[in-house]
Amino acid sequence: MLSAQMGPQQGDPLGPLLFSLPLQPVLHSLESVLTVGFLDDLTLGGEIGVVFRDVDILSGLGSKLGLCLNPAKCAVLAPGYFG
């Protein structure tokens, strides 16, 4: 008996592509000067206010794309900004 499942399975060679496709338009819509994504790892850079707005946008993707921002794995690097 075969079970029906949605989405790519682990080891599927198309898995990374199918994961990245829905995220691509979101990355293009962000306003940060630096926007780099590799699968579920994202890097944003630029003016701190713009980056924070983009992080808010990304954190709201949970309901749309099923992705959740993990604050424990996030880092803010702002040389000279925090004193």
Residue, then its C-alpha position, 0 to 999 in steps of 0.5 A: m500500500l502506498s501512502a499519499q504525502m504532500g511536498p518533497q520528501q527528504g533526499d528528493p533532488l528537487g526538494p531544495l528548489l521546491f523549498s526555495l521557489p515560494l521564498q524568492p518573491v519575498l526576498h525580492s520584495l525586501e528593502s534591505v541593501l543586502t538580501v541573501g538567501f540559501l535555503d532556510d538561511l537568510t542574511l540581511g544588511g543595510e540601514i538598521g531601521v530597514v533591516f528591522r522592517d524586513v525582519d518583521i516581514l519575514s517573521g510574518l511568513g509563518s501563516k503564509l509559507g509555513l516558515c517560522l523565524n527562530p529568534a534563538k538562531c538570529a544575530v544582529l551585527a551592528p558595529g558602533y551602533f549599540g555603544 
